[in-house]
């Protein structure tokens, strides 16, 4: 966004959506670090789904889910490839909400509510993108600025 009169870029301040996106990314990172710290618990949660394919490959799935959570959590936090990272995390959260946390609802209601909120936020991020305060927007503005500068110097 540029001011027409002065030609200077106007930087918009971060909004609530950006803060929610950053917080959701940190939550994904935190949960992934917990899975790394206690890999046996992650493996056991995957086995508790009761789905044969998941139970048989619980160790490999725990590793993949953990590292995808770290990568996608980082991308969502900084606002880079937010839509892609959200779409990758949505199936993982669907399984977490409907196959793992719903069975443990009596033991840990907070975990179920947190997973449900994260699932809804990931759907929102997949639809809306990363928002104005993100690496995506920073690179988009930089590319537009470079194109304008190149167009002006080519005259």
DSSP file (Angstrom, degrees, kcal/mol; ACC not computed):
  #  RESIDUE AA STRUCTURE BP1 BP2  ACC     N-H-->O    O-->H-N    N-H-->O    O-->H-N    TCO  KAPPA ALPHA  PHI   PSI    X-CA   Y-CA   Z-CA
    1    1 A X              0   0    0      0, 0.0     9,-2.1     0, 0.0     2,-0.4   0.000 360.0 360.0 360.0 129.8    0.0    0.0    0.0
    2    2 A X  B     -A    9   0A   0      7,-0.2     2,-0.5     9,-0.0     7,-0.2  -0.943 360.0-117.6-125.7 147.5    1.4    3.4   -1.0
    3    3 A X     >  -     0   0    0      5,-2.6     4,-2.5    -2,-0.4     5,-0.2  -0.713  21.9-147.7 -79.9 126.0    0.4    6.9   -0.3
    4    4 A X  T  4 S+     0   0    0     -2,-0.5    -1,-0.2     1,-0.2     0, 0.0   0.872  92.1  50.8 -65.3 -38.7   -0.4    8.5   -3.6
    5    5 A X  T  4 S+     0   0    0      1,-0.2    -1,-0.2    -3,-0.1    -2,-0.0   0.910 126.0  20.7 -69.6 -43.1    0.6   12.0   -2.5
    6    6 A X  T  4 S-     0   0    0      2,-0.2    -2,-0.2     0, 0.0    -1,-0.2   0.679  90.2-132.7-102.8 -19.4    4.1   11.2   -1.2
    7    7 A X     <  +     0   0    0     -4,-2.5     2,-0.2     1,-0.3    -3,-0.1   0.540  61.5 133.8  78.5   5.5    4.9    7.8   -2.8
    8    8 A X        -     0   0    0     -5,-0.2    -5,-2.6     1,-0.1    -1,-0.3  -0.619  61.5-107.0 -90.2 149.7    5.9    6.4    0.5
    9    9 A X  B     -A    2   0A   0     -2,-0.2     2,-0.6    -7,-0.2    -7,-0.2  -0.510  24.4-144.8 -75.0 140.3    4.8    3.0    1.7
   10   10 A X        -     0   0    0     -9,-2.1     2,-0.6    -2,-0.2    -1,-0.0  -0.932  10.4-151.6-105.2 122.0    2.3    2.9    4.5
   11   11 A X        -     0   0    0     -2,-0.6     2,-0.2    -9,-0.0    -9,-0.0  -0.838  11.3-141.2 -97.5 121.3    2.8    0.0    6.9
   12   12 A X        -     0   0    0     -2,-0.6     3,-0.1   120,-0.1     2,-0.0  -0.580  21.7-114.2 -81.4 142.8   -0.4   -1.2    8.5
   13   13 A X        -     0   0    0     -2,-0.2   119,-0.1     1,-0.1    -1,-0.1  -0.358  40.6 -89.4 -72.3 155.7   -0.2   -2.2   12.2
   14   14 A X        -     0   0    0    118,-0.1     2,-0.2     1,-0.1    -1,-0.1  -0.344  46.3-150.0 -63.8 145.1   -0.8   -5.8   13.1
   15   15 A X     >  -     0   0    0     -3,-0.1     4,-1.7     1,-0.0     3,-0.4  -0.506  31.7 -90.0-109.2-178.7   -4.4   -6.7   13.8
   16   16 A X  H  > S+     0   0    0      1,-0.2     4,-2.5     2,-0.2     5,-0.2   0.857 122.8  60.3 -60.5 -37.5   -6.1   -9.2   16.1
   17   17 A X  H  > S+     0   0    0      1,-0.2     4,-2.3     2,-0.2    -1,-0.2   0.895 104.5  49.5 -58.4 -41.4   -6.1  -11.8   13.4
   18   18 A X  H  > S+     0   0    0     -3,-0.4     4,-2.4     2,-0.2    -1,-0.2   0.901 110.1  50.0 -66.5 -40.9   -2.3  -11.7   13.2
   19   19 A X  H  X S+     0   0    0     -4,-1.7     4,-2.4     2,-0.2    -2,-0.2   0.894 111.1  49.2 -65.2 -38.2   -1.9  -12.1   16.9
   20   20 A X  H  X S+     0   0    0     -4,-2.5     4,-2.5     2,-0.2    -2,-0.2   0.907 110.9  50.7 -65.7 -41.1   -4.3  -15.1   16.9
   21   21 A X  H  X S+     0   0    0     -4,-2.3     4,-2.2     2,-0.2    -2,-0.2   0.915 111.5  47.5 -61.6 -43.6   -2.3  -16.6   14.0
   22   22 A X  H  X S+     0   0    0     -4,-2.4     4,-2.2     2,-0.2    -2,-0.2   0.916 112.3  49.2 -65.3 -43.3    1.0  -16.2   15.9
   23   23 A X  H  X S+     0   0    0     -4,-2.4     4,-2.2     1,-0.2    -2,-0.2   0.901 110.5  50.9 -62.7 -41.2   -0.5  -17.6   19.1
   24   24 A X  H  X S+     0   0    0     -4,-2.5     4,-2.3     1,-0.2    -1,-0.2   0.893 109.3  51.4 -64.4 -39.1   -1.9  -20.6   17.2
   25   25 A X  H  X S+     0   0    0     -4,-2.2     4,-2.3     1,-0.2    -2,-0.2   0.909 109.6  49.5 -63.3 -42.1    1.5  -21.2   15.6
   26   26 A X  H  X S+     0   0    0     -4,-2.2     4,-2.7     2,-0.2    -2,-0.2   0.876 108.9  52.8 -64.6 -36.7    3.2  -21.1   19.0
   27   27 A X  H  X S+     0   0    0     -4,-2.2     4,-2.7     2,-0.2     5,-0.2   0.922 109.5  48.6 -64.5 -43.1    0.6  -23.6   20.4
   28   28 A X  H  X S+     0   0    0     -4,-2.3     4,-2.2     2,-0.2    -2,-0.2   0.918 112.7  48.4 -61.6 -42.7    1.4  -26.0   17.5
   29   29 A X  H  X S+     0   0    0     -4,-2.3     4,-2.5     2,-0.2    -2,-0.2   0.924 111.8  49.6 -61.9 -44.3    5.1  -25.6   18.2
   30   30 A X  H  X S+     0   0    0     -4,-2.7     4,-2.1     1,-0.2    -2,-0.2   0.927 111.7  47.5 -61.8 -46.5    4.6  -26.2   21.9
   31   31 A X  H  X S+     0   0    0     -4,-2.7     4,-1.9     1,-0.2    -1,-0.2   0.884 111.8  51.1 -64.3 -37.5    2.6  -29.3   21.3
   32   32 A X  H  X S+     0   0    0     -4,-2.2     4,-2.1     2,-0.2    -1,-0.2   0.897 108.5  50.9 -67.5 -40.1    5.1  -30.7   18.8
   33   33 A X  H  X S+     0   0    0     -4,-2.5     4,-2.6     1,-0.2    -1,-0.2   0.879 108.8  52.7 -63.6 -36.4    8.0  -30.1   21.3
   34   34 A X  H  X S+     0   0    0     -4,-2.1     4,-2.2     2,-0.2    -2,-0.2   0.890 107.9  50.9 -64.7 -38.4    5.9  -32.0   23.9
   35   35 A X  H  < S+     0   0    0     -4,-1.9     7,-0.3     2,-0.2    -2,-0.2   0.878 111.1  48.5 -65.9 -37.1    5.5  -34.9   21.4
   36   36 A X  H >< S+     0   0    0     -4,-2.1     3,-0.7     1,-0.2    -2,-0.2   0.930 112.0  49.1 -66.0 -44.1    9.3  -34.9   20.8
   37   37 A X  H 3< S+     0   0    0     -4,-2.6     2,-0.3     1,-0.3    -2,-0.2   0.868 125.6  27.8 -63.1 -37.6   10.0  -34.9   24.6
   38   38 A X  T 3X  +     0   0    0     -4,-2.2     4,-1.5    -5,-0.2     3,-0.5  -0.637  68.5 161.9-127.3  73.7    7.5  -37.7   25.2
   39   39 A X  H <> S+     0   0    0     -3,-0.7     4,-2.4    -2,-0.3     5,-0.2   0.808  74.1  61.1 -64.2 -30.6    7.5  -39.8   22.0
   40   40 A X  H  > S+     0   0    0      1,-0.2     4,-2.3     2,-0.2    -1,-0.2   0.884 103.3  50.1 -64.9 -37.6    6.0  -42.8   23.8
   41   41 A X  H  > S+     0   0    0     -3,-0.5     4,-2.4     2,-0.2    -1,-0.2   0.897 110.3  49.7 -67.8 -39.6    2.9  -40.8   24.7
   42   42 A X  H  X S+     0   0    0     -4,-1.5     4,-1.9    -7,-0.3    -2,-0.2   0.920 111.8  48.8 -63.7 -42.8    2.5  -39.6   21.1
   43   43 A X  H  X S+     0   0    0     -4,-2.4     4,-2.0     1,-0.2    -2,-0.2   0.905 111.6  49.3 -62.8 -41.8    2.8  -43.2   19.9
   44   44 A X  H  X S+     0   0    0     -4,-2.3     4,-1.7     1,-0.2    -2,-0.2   0.884 108.4  52.7 -67.2 -38.8    0.3  -44.4   22.5
   45   45 A X  H  < S+     0   0    0     -4,-2.4     4,-0.3     1,-0.2    -1,-0.2   0.884 109.6  49.5 -63.8 -37.6   -2.2  -41.7   21.5
   46   46 A X  H >< S+     0   0    0     -4,-1.9     3,-1.2     1,-0.2     5,-0.3   0.895 109.8  50.9 -68.0 -39.2   -2.0  -42.7   17.9
   47   47 A X  H >< S+     0   0    0     -4,-2.0     3,-1.1     1,-0.2    -1,-0.2   0.806 101.7  63.2 -67.3 -28.2   -2.6  -46.4   18.9
   48   48 A X  T 3< S+     0   0    0     -4,-1.7    -1,-0.2     1,-0.2    -2,-0.2   0.581  79.4  84.1 -73.4  -9.5   -5.6  -45.4   20.9
   49   49 A X  T <  S-     0   0    0     -3,-1.2    -1,-0.2    -4,-0.3    -2,-0.1   0.829  90.1-139.5 -63.0 -28.9   -7.4  -44.1   17.7
   50   50 A X    <   +     0   0    0     -3,-1.1     2,-0.6     1,-0.3    -1,-0.1   0.507  58.7 131.8  82.0   3.2   -8.5  -47.7   17.1
   51   51 A X     >  -     0   0    0     -5,-0.3     4,-2.8     1,-0.1    -1,-0.3  -0.820  55.5-141.5 -91.7 122.9   -7.9  -47.3   13.4
   52   52 A X  H  > S+     0   0    0     -2,-0.6     4,-2.4     1,-0.2     5,-0.2   0.863  97.2  48.9 -54.7 -46.9   -5.8  -50.3   12.2
   53   53 A X  H  > S+     0   0    0      1,-0.2     4,-1.3     2,-0.2    -1,-0.2   0.892 114.8  46.1 -63.4 -39.6   -3.5  -48.6    9.8
   54   54 A X  H  4 S+     0   0    0     -3,-0.3    -2,-0.2     2,-0.2    -1,-0.2   0.924 112.8  49.5 -67.9 -43.9   -2.7  -45.9   12.3
   55   55 A X  H >< S+     0   0    0     -4,-2.8     3,-1.0     1,-0.2    -2,-0.2   0.877 110.5  50.2 -64.5 -37.8   -2.1  -48.4   15.1
   56   56 A X  H 3< S+     0   0    0     -4,-2.4    -1,-0.2     1,-0.2     3,-0.2   0.828 120.2  35.1 -70.6 -31.2    0.2  -50.5   13.0
   57   57 A X  T 3X S+     0   0    0     -4,-1.3     4,-2.6    -5,-0.2    -1,-0.2  -0.099  78.0 129.3-112.4  33.8    2.3  -47.6   11.9
   58   58 A X  H <> S+     0   0    0     -3,-1.0     4,-2.4     1,-0.2     5,-0.2   0.859  70.4  52.0 -61.5 -39.0    2.1  -45.6   15.2
   59   59 A X  H  > S+     0   0    0     -3,-0.2     4,-1.7     2,-0.2    -1,-0.2   0.938 114.0  41.8 -66.5 -45.9    5.9  -45.0   15.5
   60   60 A X  H  > S+     0   0    0      1,-0.2     4,-2.5     2,-0.2    -2,-0.2   0.908 115.4  51.0 -67.0 -41.6    6.3  -43.7   12.0
   61   61 A X  H  X S+     0   0    0     -4,-2.6     4,-3.1     1,-0.2     5,-0.3   0.889 106.8  54.1 -63.6 -39.0    3.1  -41.6   12.3
   62   62 A X  H  X S+     0   0    0     -4,-2.4     4,-2.1    -5,-0.2    -1,-0.2   0.915 111.0  46.4 -60.9 -41.9    4.3  -40.1   15.6
   63   63 A X  H  X S+     0   0    0     -4,-1.7     4,-2.3     2,-0.2     5,-0.2   0.937 115.4  44.8 -65.0 -47.0    7.5  -39.0   13.9
   64   64 A X  H  X S+     0   0    0     -4,-2.5     4,-2.6     1,-0.2     5,-0.2   0.930 114.6  48.2 -64.3 -46.3    5.8  -37.5   10.9
   65   65 A X  H  X S+     0   0    0     -4,-3.1     4,-2.2     1,-0.2    -1,-0.2   0.890 111.6  51.1 -62.8 -39.9    3.1  -35.8   12.9
   66   66 A X  H  X S+     0   0    0     -4,-2.1     4,-2.0    -5,-0.3    -1,-0.2   0.947 114.3  41.0 -63.7 -49.1    5.7  -34.3   15.2
   67   67 A X  H  X S+     0   0    0     -4,-2.3     4,-2.5     2,-0.2     5,-0.2   0.846 114.0  52.4 -73.2 -32.1    7.9  -32.9   12.5
   68   68 A X  H  X S+     0   0    0     -4,-2.6     4,-3.0    -5,-0.2     5,-0.3   0.891 108.9  52.4 -65.0 -37.9    5.0  -31.7   10.5
   69   69 A X  H  X S+     0   0    0     -4,-2.2     4,-2.2    -5,-0.2    -2,-0.2   0.904 110.8  47.0 -63.5 -41.0    3.7  -29.9   13.6
   70   70 A X  H  X S+     0   0    0     -4,-2.0     4,-2.1     2,-0.2    -2,-0.2   0.949 116.7  42.8 -64.1 -48.7    7.1  -28.2   14.1
   71   71 A X  H  X S+     0   0    0     -4,-2.5     4,-2.4     2,-0.2    -2,-0.2   0.945 119.1  42.3 -65.1 -49.5    7.4  -27.1   10.4
   72   72 A X  H  X S+     0   0    0     -4,-3.0     4,-2.7     1,-0.2     5,-0.2   0.875 112.5  54.9 -68.2 -36.2    3.7  -26.0   10.1
   73   73 A X  H  X S+     0   0    0     -4,-2.2     4,-2.2    -5,-0.3    -1,-0.2   0.910 110.0  47.0 -61.4 -41.8    3.8  -24.3   13.5
   74   74 A X  H  X S+     0   0    0     -4,-2.1     4,-2.3     2,-0.2     5,-0.2   0.940 113.2  48.1 -63.8 -47.3    6.8  -22.3   12.4
   75   75 A X  H  X>S+     0   0    0     -4,-2.4     5,-2.3     1,-0.2     4,-1.4   0.896 113.3  47.3 -62.3 -40.4    5.3  -21.3    9.1
   76   76 A X  H  <5S+     0   0    0     -4,-2.7    -1,-0.2     3,-0.2   -51,-0.2   0.894 110.2  53.8 -68.3 -38.6    2.0  -20.3   10.7
   77   77 A X  H  <5S+     0   0    0     -4,-2.2    -2,-0.2    -5,-0.2    -1,-0.2   0.932 117.0  35.4 -61.1 -47.0    3.8  -18.3   13.4
   78   78 A X  H  <5S-     0   0    0     -4,-2.3    57,-2.0    -5,-0.1    -1,-0.2   0.637 111.1-119.2 -84.9 -12.7    5.8  -16.3   10.9
   79   79 A X  T  <5 +     0   0    0     -4,-1.4    57,-2.1     1,-0.3     2,-0.5   0.837  64.8 138.8  81.4  33.5    3.0  -16.1    8.3
   80   80 A X  S   <S-     0   0    0     -5,-2.3    -1,-0.3    55,-0.2    -2,-0.1  -0.956  79.0  -9.9-114.2 127.0    4.8  -17.9    5.5
   81   81 A X  S  > S+     0   0    0     -2,-0.5     4,-2.6     3,-0.1     5,-0.2   0.880  83.9 161.5  53.4  41.5    2.8  -20.5    3.5
   82   82 A X  H  >  +     0   0    0     -3,-0.2     4,-2.4     1,-0.2     5,-0.2   0.890  66.4  50.0 -62.2 -43.4    0.1  -20.2    6.1
   83   83 A X  H  > S+     0   0    0      2,-0.2     4,-2.4     1,-0.2    -1,-0.2   0.933 113.6  45.2 -62.8 -45.7   -2.7  -21.6    3.9
   84   84 A X  H  > S+     0   0    0      1,-0.2     4,-2.1     2,-0.2    -2,-0.2   0.928 113.7  49.4 -63.9 -45.7   -0.6  -24.7    2.9
   85   85 A X  H  X S+     0   0    0     -4,-2.6     4,-1.7     1,-0.2    -1,-0.2   0.884 112.0  49.3 -62.0 -38.5    0.6  -25.3    6.5
   86   86 A X  H  X S+     0   0    0     -4,-2.4     4,-1.8    -5,-0.2    -1,-0.2   0.915 109.5  50.7 -67.0 -43.3   -3.0  -25.0    7.7
   87   87 A X  H  X S+     0   0    0     -4,-2.4     4,-0.7     1,-0.2    -2,-0.2   0.869 110.3  50.8 -63.7 -35.7   -4.3  -27.5    5.1
   88   88 A X  H  X S+     0   0    0     -4,-2.1     4,-0.6     1,-0.2    -1,-0.2   0.884 113.5  45.1 -67.2 -38.0   -1.6  -29.9    6.1
   89   89 A X  H  X S+     0   0    0     -4,-1.7     4,-2.4     1,-0.2     5,-0.2   0.728  94.6  77.9 -80.1 -22.6   -2.5  -29.7    9.8
   90   90 A X  H  X S+     0   0    0     -4,-1.8     4,-2.4     1,-0.2     5,-0.2   0.922  94.7  46.1 -58.3 -49.4   -6.3  -29.9    9.4
   91   91 A X  H  X S+     0   0    0     -4,-0.7     4,-2.1     1,-0.2    -1,-0.2   0.887 112.3  52.6 -62.0 -35.1   -6.4  -33.7    8.9
   92   92 A X  H  X S+     0   0    0     -4,-0.6     4,-2.2     1,-0.2    -1,-0.2   0.923 111.9  45.0 -63.9 -43.5   -4.0  -34.2   11.8
   93   93 A X  H  X S+     0   0    0     -4,-2.4     4,-2.8     2,-0.2     5,-0.2   0.836 108.3  57.5 -71.0 -32.5   -6.3  -32.1   14.1
   94   94 A X  H  X S+     0   0    0     -4,-2.4     4,-2.7    -5,-0.2     5,-0.3   0.939 110.6  43.7 -61.9 -45.3   -9.4  -33.9   12.8
   95   95 A X  H  X>S+     0   0    0     -4,-2.1     4,-2.1     1,-0.2     5,-1.2   0.913 113.8  51.5 -64.2 -42.0   -8.0  -37.2   13.9
   96   96 A X  I  <>S+     0   0    0     -4,-2.2     5,-3.2     3,-0.2     4,-0.5   0.910 116.8  39.3 -62.0 -42.0   -6.8  -35.6   17.2
   97   97 A X  I  <>S+     0   0    0     -4,-2.8     5,-1.0     3,-0.2    -2,-0.2   0.962 126.1  30.5 -73.2 -51.9  -10.3  -34.2   18.0
   98   98 A X  I  <5S+     0   0    0     -4,-2.7    -3,-0.2    -5,-0.2    -2,-0.2   0.654 131.2  27.7 -91.2 -15.8  -12.6  -37.0   16.8
   99   99 A X  I  <5S+     0   0    0     -4,-2.1    -3,-0.2    -5,-0.3    -1,-0.1   0.685 130.6  23.4-116.0 -26.0  -10.5  -40.1   17.5
  100  100 A X  I >><S+     0   0    0     -5,-1.2     4,-1.0    -4,-0.5     3,-0.5   0.852 123.9  37.4-105.6 -59.3   -8.1  -39.3   20.3
  101  101 A X  I 34<S+     0   0    0     -5,-3.2     7,-0.2     1,-0.2    11,-0.2   0.781 109.9  59.9 -72.4 -27.5   -9.4  -36.4   22.5
  102  102 A X  T >4<S+     0   0    0     -5,-1.0     3,-0.8    -6,-0.3    -1,-0.2   0.820 104.5  52.0 -70.9 -27.8  -13.1  -37.4   22.4
  103  103 A X  T <4 S+     0   0    0     -3,-0.5     3,-0.3     1,-0.2    -1,-0.2   0.803 113.8  43.7 -73.4 -29.3  -12.2  -40.8   23.9
  104  104 A X  T 3X S+     0   0    0     -4,-1.0     4,-2.6     1,-0.2     3,-0.5   0.056  77.8 120.1-101.2  23.7  -10.3  -39.0   26.8
  105  105 A X  T <4 S+     0   0    0     -3,-0.8    -1,-0.2     1,-0.2    -2,-0.1   0.857  73.3  50.6 -61.0 -37.8  -13.0  -36.3   27.3
  106  106 A X  T  4 S+     0   0    0     -3,-0.3    -1,-0.2    -4,-0.2     3,-0.2   0.831 115.0  43.5 -69.1 -31.3  -13.6  -37.3   30.9
  107  107 A X  T  4 S+     0   0    0     -3,-0.5     2,-0.3     1,-0.2    -2,-0.2   0.892 130.1  13.8 -81.2 -42.1   -9.9  -37.2   31.7
  108  108 A X     X  +     0   0    0     -4,-2.6     4,-1.1    -7,-0.2    -1,-0.2  -0.715  55.9 166.2-143.8  86.5   -8.8  -34.0   30.0
  109  109 A X  H  > S+     0   0    0     -2,-0.3     4,-2.5    -3,-0.2     5,-0.2   0.856  79.9  62.1 -67.7 -36.1  -11.5  -31.6   28.8
  110  110 A X  H  > S+     0   0    0      1,-0.2     4,-2.9     2,-0.2     5,-0.2   0.899 100.9  52.1 -58.8 -42.2   -9.0  -28.8   28.2
  111  111 A X  H  > S+     0   0    0      1,-0.2     4,-2.3     2,-0.2    -1,-0.2   0.892 110.6  48.3 -63.0 -40.2   -7.1  -30.9   25.6
  112  112 A X  H  X S+     0   0    0     -4,-1.1     4,-2.3     2,-0.2    -2,-0.2   0.931 113.7  46.2 -64.6 -46.3  -10.3  -31.5   23.7
  113  113 A X  H  X S+     0   0    0     -4,-2.5     4,-2.6     2,-0.2     5,-0.2   0.916 113.0  49.8 -64.6 -43.5  -11.3  -27.8   23.8
  114  114 A X  H  X S+     0   0    0     -4,-2.9     4,-2.6    -5,-0.2    -1,-0.2   0.916 112.0  47.9 -61.7 -43.2   -7.8  -26.7   22.7
  115  115 A X  H  X S+     0   0    0     -4,-2.3     4,-2.2    -5,-0.2    -1,-0.2   0.890 112.0  49.8 -64.8 -39.0   -7.8  -29.2   19.8
  116  116 A X  H  X S+     0   0    0     -4,-2.3     4,-2.2     2,-0.2    -2,-0.2   0.920 112.1  47.0 -66.0 -44.0  -11.2  -28.1   18.7
  117  117 A X  H  X S+     0   0    0     -4,-2.6     4,-2.6     1,-0.2    -2,-0.2   0.921 112.4  50.3 -63.3 -43.5  -10.3  -24.4   18.8
  118  118 A X  H  X S+     0   0    0     -4,-2.6     4,-2.5     1,-0.2    -2,-0.2   0.890 109.0  52.2 -62.6 -39.3   -7.1  -25.1   16.9
  119  119 A X  H  X S+     0   0    0     -4,-2.2     4,-2.0     2,-0.2    -1,-0.2   0.931 111.2  46.5 -62.1 -45.4   -9.0  -27.0   14.3
  120  120 A X  H  X S+     0   0    0     -4,-2.2     4,-2.1     1,-0.2    -2,-0.2   0.897 112.7  50.0 -64.0 -40.3  -11.4  -24.1   13.8
  121  121 A X  H  X S+     0   0    0     -4,-2.6     4,-2.9     2,-0.2    -2,-0.2   0.896 108.4  52.5 -65.3 -39.2   -8.5  -21.6   13.6
  122  122 A X  H  X S+     0   0    0     -4,-2.5     4,-2.3     2,-0.2    -1,-0.2   0.892 108.6  50.1 -64.8 -38.1   -6.7  -23.8   11.0
  123  123 A X  H  X S+     0   0    0     -4,-2.0     4,-1.5     2,-0.2    -1,-0.2   0.921 111.6  49.5 -63.0 -42.3   -9.8  -23.8    8.9
  124  124 A X  H  X S+     0   0    0     -4,-2.1     4,-3.2     1,-0.2     5,-0.4   0.919 112.0  47.1 -61.5 -44.9  -10.0  -20.0    9.2
  125  125 A X  H  X S+     0   0    0     -4,-2.9     4,-2.1     1,-0.2    -1,-0.2   0.862 108.6  55.5 -66.6 -35.0   -6.3  -19.6    8.3
  126  126 A X  H  < S+     0   0    0     -4,-2.3    -1,-0.2    -5,-0.2    -2,-0.2   0.837 117.0  36.9 -65.5 -31.3   -6.7  -21.9    5.3
  127  127 A X  H  < S+     0   0    0     -4,-1.5    -2,-0.2    -3,-0.2    -1,-0.2   0.927 127.7  31.0 -84.6 -50.3   -9.6  -19.7    4.1
  128  128 A X  H  < S-     0   0    0     -4,-3.2     3,-0.4     1,-0.3     2,-0.2   0.726  95.8-143.2 -87.2 -23.2   -8.3  -16.2    5.0
  129  129 A X     <  -     0   0    0     -4,-2.1    -1,-0.3    -5,-0.4    -2,-0.1  -0.626  46.1 -43.0  92.2-155.1   -4.5  -16.7    4.7
  130  130 A X  S    S-     0   0    0     -2,-0.2     3,-0.3     1,-0.2    -1,-0.2   0.667  75.9-132.8 -95.2 -18.1   -1.9  -15.1    6.9
  131  131 A X        -     0   0    0     -3,-0.4     6,-0.3     1,-0.2    -1,-0.2  -0.306  40.0 -56.0  91.7-179.3   -3.2  -11.5    7.2
  132  132 A X  S    S+     0   0    0      1,-0.2     2,-1.0  -119,-0.1    -1,-0.2   0.754 123.5  61.6 -75.4 -24.6   -1.4   -8.2    6.9
  133  133 A X  S    S+     0   0    0     -3,-0.3     2,-0.3  -120,-0.1    -1,-0.2  -0.681  86.6 100.0-104.3  79.3    1.4   -8.8    9.5
  134  134 A X  S  > S-     0   0    0     -2,-1.0     4,-2.0    -3,-0.1   -55,-0.2  -0.964  82.2-108.1-155.1 165.0    3.1  -11.8    7.9
  135  135 A X  H  > S+     0   0    0    -57,-2.0     4,-2.7    -2,-0.3     5,-0.3   0.867 117.2  58.5 -67.4 -36.3    6.1  -12.9    5.9
  136  136 A X  H  > S+     0   0    0    -57,-2.1     4,-2.3     1,-0.2    -1,-0.2   0.945 109.4  42.9 -56.6 -48.7    3.8  -13.5    2.9
  137  137 A X  H  > S+     0   0    0     -6,-0.3     4,-2.7   -58,-0.2     5,-0.2   0.876 112.1  54.7 -67.1 -37.7    2.6   -9.9    2.9
  138  138 A X  H  X S+     0   0    0     -4,-2.0     4,-2.1     1,-0.2    -1,-0.2   0.936 112.6  42.2 -60.5 -47.6    6.2   -8.6    3.5
  139  139 A X  H  X S+     0   0    0     -4,-2.7     4,-2.3     2,-0.2    -2,-0.2   0.859 113.0  53.9 -69.5 -34.7    7.5  -10.5    0.4
  140  140 A X  H  X S+     0   0    0     -4,-2.3     4,-2.1    -5,-0.3    -2,-0.2   0.923 111.0  45.4 -64.6 -44.0    4.4   -9.6   -1.6
  141  141 A X  H  X S+     0   0    0     -4,-2.7     4,-2.4     1,-0.2    -2,-0.2   0.887 112.4  51.9 -66.1 -38.4    4.9   -5.9   -0.9
  142  142 A X  H  X S+     0   0    0     -4,-2.1     4,-2.4    -5,-0.2    -2,-0.2   0.894 109.5  48.9 -64.8 -39.9    8.6   -6.2   -1.6
  143  143 A X  H  X S+     0   0    0     -4,-2.3     4,-2.3     2,-0.2    -2,-0.2   0.902 112.4  48.3 -66.6 -40.6    8.0   -7.8   -5.0
  144  144 A X  H  X S+     0   0    0     -4,-2.1     4,-2.2     2,-0.2    -2,-0.2   0.901 112.0  49.7 -65.7 -39.9    5.5   -5.1   -5.9
  145  145 A X  H  X S+     0   0    0     -4,-2.4     4,-2.5     2,-0.2    -2,-0.2   0.901 110.9  49.5 -65.1 -41.2    7.9   -2.4   -4.8
  146  146 A X  H  X S+     0   0    0     -4,-2.4     4,-2.5     2,-0.2    -2,-0.2   0.896 110.1  51.0 -64.0 -39.9   10.7   -4.0   -6.9
  147  147 A X  H  X S+     0   0    0     -4,-2.3     4,-2.3     2,-0.2    -2,-0.2   0.899 111.3  47.8 -65.7 -39.8    8.4   -4.2   -9.9
  148  148 A X  H  X S+     0   0    0     -4,-2.2     4,-2.3     2,-0.2    -2,-0.2   0.925 112.9  48.2 -64.9 -43.9    7.5   -0.5   -9.6
  149  149 A X  H  X S+     0   0    0     -4,-2.5     4,-2.0     1,-0.2    -2,-0.2   0.886 112.6  48.6 -64.3 -38.6   11.2    0.5   -9.2
  150  150 A X  H  X S+     0   0    0     -4,-2.5     4,-1.3     2,-0.2    -1,-0.2   0.891 111.4  50.2 -67.6 -39.4   12.1   -1.6  -12.3
  151  151 A X  H  < S+     0   0    0     -4,-2.3     4,-0.2     1,-0.2    -2,-0.2   0.872 111.9  47.6 -66.1 -37.3    9.3   -0.1  -14.3
  152  152 A X  H >< S+     0   0    0     -4,-2.3     3,-0.8     1,-0.2    -1,-0.2   0.849 112.0  48.7 -73.4 -34.4   10.3    3.5  -13.3
  153  153 A X  H 3< S+     0   0    0     -4,-2.0    -1,-0.2     1,-0.2    -2,-0.2   0.723 103.4  62.3 -78.4 -19.7   14.0    2.9  -14.1
  154  154 A X  T 3<        0   0    0     -4,-1.3    -1,-0.2     1,-0.2    -2,-0.2   0.514 360.0 360.0 -82.9  -3.3   13.2    1.4  -17.5
  155  155 A X    <         0   0    0     -3,-0.8    -1,-0.2    -4,-0.2    -2,-0.1   0.470 360.0 360.0 -79.6 360.0   11.6    4.6  -18.8
